[in-house]
Amino acid sequence: MFIKIRGLSKQFNGRTGVVSALEPVDLTVAAGEFVSVIGPSGCGKSTLMMLLAGLLEPSAGSIVIGGVEIKKPARELGIVFQQDALLEWRTALENIVLQAQIRQLDKAAARVEARRLLQMVGLENFADAYPRELSGGMRQRVSICRALLHRPPLLVMDEPFGALDALTRDQLQIDLQRLSADRNMTVVFITHSITEAVFLSDRIVVMTPRPGRIEAIVAVAQPRPRRLAIRETSSFLASVQQVTKIFESLGVLREDAHG
């Protein structure tokens, strides 16, 4: 397995004492697999992502990625957050190439690769545009390209499409499938959307309310990449219903009858 998580937990010191964000979590992810993590707000999804990236230290347990235990910030992965964090004084191309500058990679080769990535997400004509000249969806595409410039074997994404409108979100889901197939990379994707998780994933990790633990892992049988039309099929709707029922059993989703 490419990712091995064993007995992972995280506590924080709060004003009223110790707050448990994650209870012991055990999870394995195969190389090339697309795994979504879904759960209610405050269940530790983002904490799990920060632990994977080595940006937080676990209170207990371990994370091993590609045979290496994560004990410090992991340089070989790519990270995409909900906010694009582009530098306003750099063009789209320059924002992507920044990754190469930080990692001291060949700049000429990086510019070629950056233009190829922009073409893959339909932004080849916006390489010289500044962030203020781009829509929210376009900015997030640039952010994804930046995360992929150094060809990481693992991409970790924390609700990257959460602030976007529905149409833009659909397009970025399609773009992400194309990019992940092109790179044959492993993706850990954090989301609040059940339909998004089912559309993108090989498996869905369903988290409980805080303190977060894994309640269930749901496999999605349809082969990837997928077209938007699959969302109308009975198998897709069955997967959505399966995850929905888990959240109903946890009391996260409720349909209270009021006459």
N, C-alpha and C positions, 0 to 999 in steps of 0.2 A: 504493500500500500504506500502511496506517495505521502499522505498525511496520516499521522497516528496521534490521536489525542487520548490521553489516559488520565483519569481522575482529576480533571482540570476544574479548579474552583478559583473564585476571586471574591475577596471582601474588601470593602473600603471603610475607612474611618469617617463616620458622619457626625453631625452635631449631637445626635442623640445616642451615639454608640456605633458599633460595628454594623455595617450594612452588607448583606450577602447579595452579590449581583449574580453569581453563577454557583450553582451546586455542582458536585462532581459530574463532569461531562466526559463521556467516552464516545469517540467517533473515529472512523477511518474513512478516507477518501482516496479513490483510485486515481492514478495518473490519467489525465484527459477527461475526468468526470466533471459534470456541472452540478453542483449541489447548492440548493437554496436553503437559507435559514429564515424561518418565518415565525413570528410570535408577537404578542401584544407589546405596546410601548413599555419600556423599563424592564424587559425580561432578560436583558444581558446580551442581546444580539451584537450590538456595537462593541461591547466589552470583549466578546469572543473574537471579533475581528481584530481589535487592537492587540489582543493576546497572540493571535496568529501572526500578526506583523511584527511581533516583538517590541511593540510600543508600550506595553504594560507587562509587569512581571506577575506570574500566577501566584496565588496564595498557596496553592498545592497542585500537584500533578505536573504533567509534562506535555509538550508539543514537539513532535519530530516531523520535519518536512524534508523529503528526499534523503533520509538517513541522518540528518543533522538536527540535534536538539536546539530549539530556539531559546536562546538566553539573552539575546540582545537584538536591536532592530535588524530585521531581515532585509538584506540588500537585493536579494535575487527575486523578490516578488514585485508585482505591480499593485498599486492601491488607487482606488477611485472612491471619493467621498460624494456625499449628496451635493455639496457646494464645490464648484469646479476649481476655485482657488487659482485662476489664471492671473498672471501678472499683466496689469492693464497697459504697461508701457512696452510690452513685447507683442509682436504679431503672433498669429496662430502658429505659424511655422516656428518662430523663435521660442514660443512657449513649449512646443514639443521638444525641440533640440536642447532646451535647458536640461532635460534629463541626461543627455550625453555629456554636457559640460560638467554637471555635478559628478558624474561617474568617470569622467576623463576618458570618454570614448572618442573614436575617430569622428571628427566633426563633419567631414565631407560625406562619409558613409551614412552618418546620422541624418543629414539633410535629405539624402536620397530616400532613406527609409521613411522619414517623416512625410515626405510628399506622397509616397506609396500608401501610407496609412490614411492620409487625408483623402486620397482618391477612393479608398475602400469605403469611407463613410460619406462620400459625396461632397466633400469640401475642397476639392482640388482647386477651385476658383477663388478660394478664400484664404489661401496661404499667407497673403500679405495684409489681411484684415486684422484690425485690433479688436480685443474682446468687446469693447463698447459697440462695435459694429456688427456683432453676432447676436443671434437669438439665444435663449437659454439652452435649447436643444443643441445648437451648433457649438456653444461653449462646452457643453458636456462631452460632445464628440471629440473636441480638441483635448479635453482632459483624459479621455480614454486613450487616445492616440499617444499622449505623453506617457501614460502608464505602461504602454506596450512597446515603446521605442527600443528598449534594451532586450526585447524578446524574453520576458520572464516566464518560467514554467508554471507559475501560479499567479492568478489575478484575484484579488480580494476586493469586493465592491460593497460599500455600505449605503444602501438605498439610493443608488445613483440616479434613478429616474423619478424619485418621489415628488419632486417639486415641478415636474413637467406636465403639460397638458396631455390629454389622452392620445391624440394623434401623434404627437412627437414621441411619446412614450412607446407607442407601437413601433414606430420606425427605428428607434434606438434598440428595441428588443431584437428586431431583425438584423440591424447592424452588428449587435453583439454576437449573435449566433454566427454570422459570417466571419467575424474576427476570431472568435474562439476556435472555429473549425480551421481557419487558415493557420493559426499558431499551434493547434493541437494542445492547448494548454488546459490546465485544471482551473476551475473557477469556483470560488465560494462567494455566493451572492446573497446579500441580506436585503429583505423586503418585507413590507406589510401587506402586499397584495397576493392573494391566493391564486388568482388567474395568472398573474405574472410568473409566480413560482412554478405553476404547472406547465406553462408554455415554454419556459426556458430550461427546466431541470431534468436531470436523470433521476435525482432523488431529492426529496424535500424533508428537511429536518424541522419538526414542529416543536416549538418551545413552550413551556408552561409560563404563567405569570411569575414575576419575581418572588423568590429567587429562581432564576432560570435553570431548568433542567430539560433534557430531551424527553418529551412525552411519546413521540412516535417518529418513525422514518417511513415516508411514503415513496414508493418507487413509481415512476412515470414510464409506462411501457413504450410510448410512441418514439420512433427513431428521430434523431436530430440530424440536420436542422429542420425546423417546422415552419409551416406557412400559417398565416393568421387564420385561414379558413378552418384549421384544425380545432379552433375554439368552439365551433358549432357541432362537433362530432360527439357522439354518445360517450366514447371512451374518455375524451377530455372532460366532459361535464361530470362523469363519474369520479374522476380524480379530484376535481374541484369539490364535489360533494363529500368525498372521503375526508379531505382536510377540514372542510367546514364542520363536519360532524365531530371531529376531534375538538375543535375550538368550542363547539356547543357543549360537549361533555365536560370541558374545563370551566365553563361559565364565562368564557371570554366573549362568546356570541350568545345573545338571548333574544327570544321572541316572546315578550310578555303580552298575553292576551288581555286587552282592555275593551270592554263593550261600549 
